[in-house]
Amino acid sequence: MRSIDAAQIELRRIDKPKDPTKPATRVDVMVLDKTRVMRPRLDCQALASVEMEVPSGATVQVQTRDGDIMIAGVAGAYAGSQNGNITIERATRLVEAGSVGGSISLRDSSGRVFLNSAGGGVDAINVRPATSDDTFEVGTVSGDIQLERVSNPKVMAKTVNGTLTMSGPLAKQGYYGFSNVTGDTVLEMPHDASFQLKATVSERQDIVSDFKLKYINEPTPPTPAATPKPPAPKGQPLPRTGPVAAPVAVERPHIPYVLRRVTAICGTGDATISVASFGGTVRLKKI
């Protein structure tokens, strides 16, 4: 363990083995930076850079406020930061990372993945499952999502204002669920990709496809009938006994948000792609 900024680094054993002479399996790393020497407080708020080597089979959990996080070559990685960027490489079993204002980058890893960023973008390259049920989930609020060669059998991506891009071959019998509110959704796949497309899009937006799609007609759901207003009560109105102060109810006009559902097959429909796009264009591109 190395640091040129920290005044003190303390390792606290948090496992409770029957034999205390055995090596620790769980350790907390507490850092005291040089600005807090007069008021010692070991926590994750220290303003110091720390470099630490751990066994390749270890699972690490790193938390920062404004600092960046870099994790490489471990089995499991849990990382969280408020404003820092997170980079994870060569994880072999699982990855969970979240940042409020920073970006997240995942490379050359395997296992179950969950990535979430509010204000930053997320990109993942060359990610594969370690077991047959390893899922890949990613979500952003205003950041772009870019996935390249993600081969997990179930991939789910959601964004509000960003552009969502996936590039690479589809997993056989894989499921891909994408949700985008205002941004475009771009899926770049090999020319021989085989999938079934289930899309919900705004009637004002298009599905642009380089692939030959066989559209399946689905019955349009009936428009719900307007609820009739109850008849006015008969008889004389009751006399008022005093002033009435009540909010005035104003009926807002009903403006329907029209969506259309599209179902189509390309090839033999091996994989399933489910897309919900409310304000952007859906593009299916050949690579």
C-alpha positions in Angstrom: 0.0 0.0 0.0 1.4 3.4 -1.0 0.4 7.0 -0.6 2.3 10.3 -0.9 -0.6 12.4 0.5 -1.8 10.4 3.5 -0.4 11.1 6.9 -1.6 7.7 8.2 -3.2 4.5 6.9 -4.7 2.0 9.2 -5.9 -1.5 8.4 -8.8 -2.7 10.6 -9.7 -6.3 10.7 -13.5 -6.7 10.6 -13.9 -10.4 10.3 -14.2 -12.5 13.4 -12.3 -15.8 12.9 -12.1 -18.5 15.6 -8.4 -18.5 15.2 -7.1 -14.9 15.2 -3.7 -16.0 13.9 -5.1 -16.8 10.5 -5.0 -14.2 7.8 -7.8 -11.7 7.7 -10.6 -12.2 5.1 -12.2 -8.8 5.5 -10.3 -5.6 6.1 -11.2 -1.9 6.3 -8.7 0.6 5.0 -8.9 3.9 6.9 -7.0 7.0 5.7 -5.9 10.2 7.5 -4.7 12.9 5.3 -2.1 15.6 6.2 -4.8 18.3 6.5 -6.4 16.5 9.5 -3.3 15.7 11.5 -4.4 18.0 14.3 -7.9 16.6 14.3 -7.5 12.9 13.6 -10.5 11.2 11.9 -10.0 8.1 9.9 -12.7 7.8 7.2 -13.4 8.0 3.5 -13.4 11.8 3.4 -9.6 12.1 3.4 -8.0 14.2 0.7 -5.3 11.7 -0.3 -4.4 9.4 -3.2 -3.9 5.8 -2.1 -2.6 2.8 -4.2 -3.3 -0.6 -2.8 -2.5 -4.2 -4.0 -4.8 -7.0 -3.2 -5.1 -10.7 -4.2 -6.6 -11.4 -7.6 -9.4 -13.3 -6.0 -10.4 -10.5 -3.7 -13.6 -8.5 -3.6 -13.1 -4.8 -3.0 -15.4 -2.0 -2.0 -14.2 1.6 -2.6 -16.1 4.8 -1.7 -15.0 8.3 -2.4 -16.6 11.8 -2.4 -14.8 13.7 -5.1 -11.9 11.4 -6.0 -11.6 9.1 -9.0 -11.6 5.3 -8.5 -9.5 2.8 -10.5 -9.9 -0.9 -9.9 -8.2 -3.7 -11.9 -7.7 -7.4 -11.8 -10.0 -8.4 -8.9 -12.9 -10.9 -8.6 -15.5 -8.5 -7.4 -15.7 -4.7 -7.4 -18.1 -2.4 -5.6 -17.4 1.3 -6.3 -19.2 4.5 -5.4 -18.4 8.2 -5.8 -20.3 11.4 -5.7 -18.3 13.4 -8.3 -15.4 11.2 -9.2 -15.0 9.0 -12.3 -14.9 5.2 -11.9 -12.8 2.9 -14.1 -12.9 -0.9 -13.6 -10.9 -3.4 -15.7 -10.5 -7.2 -15.7 -13.0 -8.0 -13.0 -13.9 -11.7 -13.1 -17.1 -12.2 -11.1 -19.2 -9.1 -10.4 -19.2 -5.4 -10.7 -21.5 -2.8 -9.1 -20.6 0.9 -9.6 -22.5 4.1 -9.0 -21.6 7.8 -9.4 -23.7 11.0 -9.1 -21.7 13.4 -11.2 -18.9 11.3 -12.7 -18.6 8.8 -15.5 -18.2 5.0 -15.3 -16.0 2.9 -17.6 -15.9 -0.9 -17.6 -13.4 -2.9 -19.6 -12.5 -6.6 -20.3 -14.6 -8.0 -17.4 -17.0 -10.8 -16.8 -19.8 -11.7 -14.4 -22.9 -9.9 -13.2 -22.8 -6.1 -13.8 -24.8 -3.2 -12.4 -23.8 0.4 -13.4 -25.6 3.6 -12.5 -24.7 7.3 -13.1 -26.9 10.4 -12.6 -25.0 13.0 -14.5 -22.2 11.2 -16.2 -21.9 8.7 -19.1 -21.3 5.0 -18.9 -19.4 2.9 -21.4 -18.6 -0.8 -21.3 -16.4 -2.7 -23.7 -15.8 -6.5 -24.0 -17.9 -7.7 -21.1 -19.1 -11.4 -20.9 -20.9 -13.6 -18.4 -19.1 -15.8 -15.9 -22.2 -17.9 -15.4 -25.3 -18.5 -17.6 -27.5 -16.2 -15.5 -25.2 -13.2 -15.2 -27.2 -10.1 -16.1 -25.9 -6.7 -17.3 -27.8 -3.6 -16.1 -27.0 0.0 -16.7 -28.9 3.3 -16.1 -28.2 7.0 -16.4 -30.3 10.2 -16.1 -28.5 12.7 -18.4 -25.5 10.7 -19.6 -24.9 8.7 -22.7 -24.7 4.9 -22.6 -22.3 3.1 -24.9 -22.0 -0.7 -24.9 -19.6 -2.6 -27.2 -19.3 -6.4 -27.3 -21.4 -7.1 -24.3 -22.3 -10.8 -24.5 -24.3 -11.3 -21.3 -27.5 -13.2 -22.0 -29.7 -10.5 -20.5 -28.8 -6.8 -21.1 -31.0 -3.9 -19.8 -30.2 -0.3 -20.4 -32.2 2.8 -19.4 -31.6 6.5 -19.8 -33.6 9.7 -19.7 -31.8 12.3 -21.7 -28.8 10.4 -23.2 -28.0 8.6 -26.4 -28.0 4.8 -26.0 -25.7 2.9 -28.3 -25.0 -0.9 -28.4 -22.5 -2.4 -30.8 -21.6 -6.1 -31.3 -23.1 -9.5 -31.9 -26.2 -10.7 -30.1 -26.1 -13.6 -27.6 -28.1 -16.6 -28.8 -31.5 -16.6 -27.2 -30.4 -13.4 -25.5 -32.8 -10.7 -24.2 -32.1 -7.0 -24.7 -34.3 -4.3 -23.0 -33.7 -0.7 -23.8 -35.6 2.4 -22.5 -35.0 5.9 -23.6 -37.1 9.0 -23.0 -35.7 11.8 -25.1 -32.5 10.5 -26.7 -31.8 8.2 -29.7 -31.3 4.5 -29.5 -28.7 3.0 -31.9 -28.2 -0.7 -32.2 -25.2 -1.8 -34.4 -25.2 -5.5 -35.2 -23.6 -7.9 -37.6 -25.2 -8.3 -41.0 -26.4 -11.8 -40.1 -28.0 -10.9 -36.8 -31.2 -12.8 -36.0 -33.7 -11.2 -33.6 -37.3 -10.4 -32.8 -38.0 -6.7 -32.3 -40.7 -5.4 -30.0 -40.8 -1.7 -30.0 -42.9 1.0 -28.4 -42.3 4.4 -30.0 -43.9 7.7 -30.4 -46.0 8.1 -33.6 -43.8 11.1 -34.4 -40.6 9.1 -34.4 -39.2 6.6 -36.8 -37.6 3.1 -36.7 -34.7 3.3 -39.2 -33.4 -0.2 -40.1 -30.6 -1.5 -42.3 -32.1 -5.0 -41.7 -34.9 -6.5 -43.7 -37.7 -6.7 -41.1 -40.8 -8.8 -41.4 -43.5 -6.9 -39.6 -46.2 -8.7 -37.6 -49.6 -7.0 -37.5 -51.0 -6.7 -34.0 -54.6 -5.7 -33.2 -54.9 -2.1 -32.1 -56.3 -1.8 -28.6 -59.7 -0.1 -28.6 -60.0 3.5 -27.6 -61.6 3.7 -24.1 -65.1 5.3 -24.2 -65.6 8.5 -22.4 -67.1 8.2 -19.0 -70.6 9.8 -19.0 -71.2 12.6 -16.6 -73.8 11.9 -13.9 -77.1 13.8 -14.3 -77.7 16.9 -12.4 -79.7 16.4 -9.2 -83.3 17.4 -9.4 -85.1 19.8 -7.1 -84.4 23.2 -5.6 -80.8 23.9 -4.5 -80.2 24.2 -0.8 -79.9 27.7 0.5 -76.4 28.8 1.5 -75.8 29.5 5.2 -72.6 31.5 4.7 -69.7 32.3 2.5 -68.1 29.4 0.7 -64.4 29.3 0.2 -63.3 26.4 -1.9 -60.7 25.8 -4.7 -62.0 26.1 -8.2 -61.6 22.9 -10.2 -60.5 23.6 -13.7 -60.7 20.7 -16.2 -57.5 20.4 -18.2 -58.0 19.3 -21.8 -57.1 15.7 -22.4 -54.2 15.5 -24.8 -53.3 11.8 -25.4 -49.6 10.8 -25.7 -49.9 8.6 -28.7 -47.6 5.6 -28.9 -47.4 2.8 -31.4 -46.3 -0.7 -31.0 -44.2 -2.5 -33.6 -43.4 -6.2 -33.7 -41.0 -7.5 -36.4 -38.7 -10.4 -37.0 -35.3 -10.5 -38.7 -34.0 -13.9 -39.7 -35.2 -16.6 -37.4 -35.7 -14.3 -34.4 -33.1 -15.9 -32.1 -32.7 -13.0 -29.8 -35.3 -10.6 -28.4 -34.9 -6.9 -28.5 -37.4 -4.8 -26.6 -37.2 -1.0 -27.1 -39.2 1.8 -25.5 -38.4 5.1 -27.0 -40.6 8.1 -26.4 -38.8 11.1 -28.0 -35.9 9.7 -30.0 -35.3 7.7 -33.1 -34.5 4.0 -33.1 -31.8 3.0 -35.5 -30.8 -0.6 -36.4 -27.5 -0.5 -38.2 -25.4 -3.2 -39.9 -21.7 -3.4 -39.0 
